Amino acid sequence: MRLALDHITAVDCSPVELVQTARSVDCDGVCLFLAGMDVLPLMPRFDLCADRSARREVRAALADCAIAFDVAYPFTLTGRSDVAAFAPAIECAAELGAGVLNVLIYDRDADRRVDILAQFGELAGSYGLRAGVEFYPPSQVGSLHDALALVDAAGPASTIGLNVDLLHLMRSGGTLAELAKAPADRIIYGQLCDGPLLAPHDPEFEASAERMLPGDGGFDLPGFVAALPPDCPLSIEIPRNHAIHAGVSRLERATAAVQAVRAALP
């Protein structure tokens, strides 16, 4: 099974280190942040959009390690977003060979959400990329149902689809049956982790910093993969910040995540 390593699974990696770690643990892709974020304090500071030398190093590492760049982060649309301002970051992602631009949406205005996503999808498409909307309960697109309605209104499946995170599906009250009925051309990516069936007190912290290895929680990973379209690309998104603080190396953490996913899936 082809798997990609998500950046927050090894959040303390630089982009080049993430690519090298992915190859070391037998992954064939990465989901990579284009710049470090304050909300992820354990992530090194970098900016691939501004630093062309660092961008060249990442491009070389991807080629040397034969690693694909599956999903580029972060692209956040709000009521104040100027879609044209995303062009440099989209150009950077395209230059590095990304396939999907991950999109979170926080615009409170329903009509404007459609319009701004339509503009973003058109811009992404002009670079040969697809916008992958990630529904996320704390955002303004909190469920699979809402996300499907939005992308259907915003543009064609050739430029706009959904990135479905198993954690967000579970925390939003969605079901695997609902996912299985979704239009296959709209589901363009899937993200794997495990977690308790009962949501923790701080679901945002869970999402960004403390998820469970497959087998340690109550999620149905095989059922999730079966509900996705055939050959839907998959990434391992399992941040475990407690392991970082305990001194577990990034290679050990990534290895444990990959081994747990492979053991959980047929």
C-alpha positions as CSV (number, residue, x, y, z in Angstrom):
1,M,0.0,0.0,0.0
2,R,1.3,3.4,-1.0
3,L,1.5,5.8,1.9
4,A,2.7,9.4,2.4
5,L,4.2,10.8,5.6
6,D,2.4,13.9,6.9
7,H,4.5,16.7,8.2
8,I,2.8,16.8,11.6
9,T,3.6,13.1,12.1
10,A,7.3,14.3,12.3
11,V,6.6,17.9,13.1
12,D,10.1,18.6,14.3
13,C,11.5,17.9,10.8
14,S,12.7,20.5,8.3
15,P,11.2,19.9,4.8
16,V,14.4,18.1,3.7
17,E,14.4,16.0,6.8
18,L,10.8,15.1,6.3
19,V,11.6,13.8,2.8
20,Q,14.5,11.8,4.0
21,T,12.5,10.4,6.9
22,A,9.7,9.3,4.5
23,R,12.2,7.4,2.4
24,S,13.7,5.8,5.6
25,V,10.3,4.4,6.7
26,D,9.2,3.2,3.2
27,C,6.7,5.9,2.4
28,D,6.5,7.1,-1.2
29,G,5.1,10.6,-0.6
30,V,5.0,13.5,1.8
31,C,2.4,16.1,2.8
32,L,4.5,19.1,3.5
33,F,4.1,22.6,5.0
34,L,5.5,25.4,2.8
35,A,6.3,27.5,5.8
36,G,6.5,26.9,9.6
37,M,3.5,28.0,11.7
38,D,3.2,29.6,15.1
39,V,0.4,27.2,15.9
40,L,2.9,24.3,15.5
41,P,5.7,25.5,17.8
42,L,7.7,22.3,17.5
43,M,8.0,22.8,13.8
44,P,11.3,24.4,12.6
45,R,11.1,27.9,11.2
46,F,11.4,27.9,7.4
47,D,9.7,29.6,4.4
48,L,10.0,27.8,1.1
49,C,8.0,30.5,-0.7
50,A,10.5,33.2,0.2
51,D,13.7,31.1,0.3
52,R,14.4,29.8,-3.2
53,S,17.7,28.2,-2.1
54,A,15.8,26.1,0.5
55,R,13.2,25.3,-2.2
56,R,15.9,24.0,-4.5
57,E,17.2,21.8,-1.7
58,V,13.7,20.3,-1.2
59,R,13.3,19.7,-4.9
60,A,16.6,17.9,-5.0
61,A,15.7,15.8,-1.9
62,L,12.4,14.8,-3.5
63,A,14.2,13.7,-6.6
64,D,17.1,11.9,-4.9
65,C,14.7,10.0,-2.5
66,A,12.1,9.3,-5.2
67,I,9.4,10.9,-3.0
68,A,6.3,12.5,-4.3
69,F,4.9,15.7,-2.9
70,D,1.2,14.8,-2.4
71,V,-0.3,17.7,-0.4
72,A,0.9,21.2,0.3
73,Y,0.0,23.2,3.4
74,P,-1.2,25.7,4.6
75,F,-3.9,27.5,2.6
76,T,-6.6,29.1,4.8
77,L,-9.5,31.0,3.3
78,T,-11.2,33.7,5.5
79,G,-13.6,36.5,4.9
80,R,-10.6,38.8,4.3
81,S,-8.6,36.6,2.0
82,D,-7.4,38.0,-1.3
83,V,-7.2,34.9,-3.5
84,A,-4.6,36.5,-5.8
85,A,-2.3,36.8,-2.8
86,F,-2.0,33.0,-2.7
87,A,-0.3,32.9,-6.2
88,P,3.3,32.9,-4.9
89,A,2.6,30.0,-2.5
90,I,0.7,28.1,-5.2
91,E,3.5,28.7,-7.7
92,C,6.0,27.4,-5.0
93,A,3.9,24.2,-4.5
94,A,3.7,23.7,-8.3
95,E,7.4,24.1,-8.7
96,L,8.0,21.5,-6.1
97,G,5.6,19.1,-7.8
98,A,2.7,19.1,-5.4
99,G,-0.6,17.6,-6.4
100,V,-3.1,18.9,-3.9
101,L,-3.4,22.2,-2.0
102,N,-5.0,21.6,1.3
103,V,-7.6,24.2,2.1
104,L,-9.2,25.1,5.4
105,I,-12.1,27.6,5.3
106,Y,-13.0,30.0,8.1
107,D,-15.2,32.5,6.2
108,R,-18.5,32.8,8.1
109,D,-20.5,34.0,5.1
110,A,-21.9,31.0,3.2
111,D,-22.3,32.7,-0.2
112,R,-18.8,34.2,0.0
113,R,-17.3,30.8,0.9
114,V,-18.6,29.5,-2.4
115,D,-17.2,32.5,-4.3
116,I,-13.8,32.5,-2.7
117,L,-13.3,28.8,-3.1
118,A,-14.4,29.0,-6.7
119,Q,-11.7,31.7,-7.2
120,F,-9.1,29.6,-5.4
121,G,-9.9,26.5,-7.4
122,E,-9.6,28.4,-10.6
123,L,-6.2,29.7,-9.6
124,A,-5.0,26.3,-8.4
125,G,-6.2,24.8,-11.7
126,S,-4.2,27.4,-13.7
127,Y,-1.1,25.8,-12.1
128,G,-2.2,22.3,-12.8
129,L,-3.2,21.7,-9.1
130,R,-6.3,20.8,-7.2
131,A,-7.8,22.4,-4.1
132,G,-8.5,19.8,-1.5
133,V,-11.0,21.2,1.1
134,E,-10.4,19.7,4.5
135,F,-13.5,19.8,6.6
136,Y,-12.7,20.4,10.2
137,P,-15.3,20.9,13.0
138,P,-13.8,24.1,14.5
139,S,-13.7,25.7,11.0
140,Q,-16.7,27.0,9.0
141,V,-16.8,23.8,7.0
142,G,-17.2,21.3,9.8
143,S,-18.6,18.1,8.2
144,L,-18.5,15.9,5.2
145,H,-22.0,16.9,4.3
146,D,-21.2,20.6,4.4
147,A,-18.0,20.1,2.5
148,L,-19.6,18.2,-0.3
149,A,-22.3,20.9,-0.7
150,L,-19.6,23.6,-0.8
151,V,-17.4,22.0,-3.4
152,D,-20.4,21.1,-5.6
153,A,-21.4,24.7,-5.6
154,A,-17.9,26.1,-6.1
155,G,-16.4,24.3,-9.1
156,P,-15.7,21.2,-11.1
157,A,-14.1,18.1,-9.6
158,S,-11.1,18.6,-11.9
159,T,-10.0,21.5,-9.7
160,I,-11.8,21.2,-6.3
161,G,-12.3,18.1,-4.1
162,L,-12.1,16.9,-0.5
163,N,-9.2,15.8,1.7
164,V,-10.9,13.5,4.2
165,D,-9.2,13.1,7.6
166,L,-10.5,10.1,9.5
167,L,-10.2,12.0,12.8
168,H,-12.4,14.9,11.5
169,L,-14.9,12.5,10.1
170,M,-15.3,10.9,13.5
171,R,-15.3,14.1,15.5
172,S,-17.9,15.7,13.2
173,G,-20.4,12.9,13.7
174,G,-19.9,11.6,10.1
175,T,-20.1,7.9,9.2
176,L,-18.2,5.5,6.9
177,A,-21.5,4.8,5.2
178,E,-21.9,8.5,4.4
179,L,-18.3,8.6,3.1
180,A,-18.9,5.6,0.9
181,K,-21.9,7.3,-0.8
182,A,-19.9,10.5,-1.6
183,P,-19.1,11.1,-5.3
184,A,-15.8,9.3,-5.9
185,D,-14.5,12.2,-8.1
186,R,-14.8,14.6,-5.2
187,I,-12.8,12.5,-2.7
188,I,-9.2,13.1,-3.7
189,Y,-7.2,12.3,-0.5
190,G,-7.5,10.4,2.8
191,Q,-5.6,10.9,6.1
192,L,-5.1,8.1,8.6
193,C,-4.9,8.0,12.4
194,D,-6.7,6.5,15.4
195,G,-8.4,8.0,18.4
196,P,-10.8,7.3,21.2
197,L,-14.5,7.1,20.2
198,L,-15.3,9.7,22.9
199,A,-13.8,13.1,21.9
200,P,-11.3,14.6,24.4
201,H,-11.9,17.9,26.1
202,D,-9.7,19.8,23.6
203,P,-10.3,18.4,20.1
204,E,-8.1,21.1,18.5
205,F,-5.1,19.9,20.6
206,E,-5.9,16.3,19.7
207,A,-5.9,17.2,16.0
208,S,-2.6,19.0,15.9
209,A,-0.6,17.4,18.7
210,E,-1.9,14.1,20.1
211,R,-3.5,11.4,18.0
212,M,-3.3,7.7,18.5
213,L,-1.4,5.0,16.6
214,P,-3.7,2.5,14.8
215,G,-4.8,-0.2,17.2
216,D,-4.6,2.1,20.3
217,G,-8.0,3.7,19.7
218,G,-11.5,2.9,18.4
219,F,-11.5,4.0,14.8
220,D,-12.2,1.6,12.0
221,L,-9.2,2.2,9.7
222,P,-9.9,-0.7,7.3
223,G,-13.5,0.5,7.0
224,F,-12.4,4.0,6.3
225,V,-10.1,2.9,3.5
226,A,-12.8,0.7,2.0
227,A,-15.2,3.7,2.0
228,L,-12.7,5.8,0.1
229,P,-12.6,5.6,-3.7
230,P,-10.3,2.8,-5.0
231,D,-6.7,3.8,-5.2
232,C,-7.4,7.0,-3.2
233,P,-4.0,8.3,-2.0
234,L,-3.4,8.1,1.7
235,S,-1.2,9.8,4.3
236,I,-0.3,9.0,7.9
237,E,-1.2,12.0,10.1
238,I,-0.4,11.0,13.6
239,P,1.2,13.8,15.7
240,R,2.4,12.5,19.1
241,N,4.0,15.5,20.8
242,H,4.3,13.7,24.1
243,A,6.7,11.3,22.4
244,I,8.8,14.3,21.2
245,H,9.0,15.6,24.7
246,A,10.0,12.2,25.9
247,G,13.0,12.2,23.6
248,V,11.7,9.7,21.0
249,S,13.5,10.3,17.7
250,R,11.6,11.4,14.6
251,L,12.7,8.2,12.9
252,E,11.4,6.0,15.8
253,R,8.1,8.0,15.8
254,A,7.6,7.7,12.0
255,T,8.6,4.1,12.0
256,A,6.0,3.3,14.7
257,A,3.3,5.2,12.8
258,V,4.0,3.5,9.5
259,Q,4.2,0.0,11.1
260,A,1.0,0.5,13.0
261,V,-0.9,1.7,9.9
262,R,0.4,-1.3,7.9
263,A,-0.5,-3.7,10.6
264,A,-4.1,-2.3,10.8
265,L,-4.8,-2.4,7.1
266,P,-5.3,-5.6,5.0
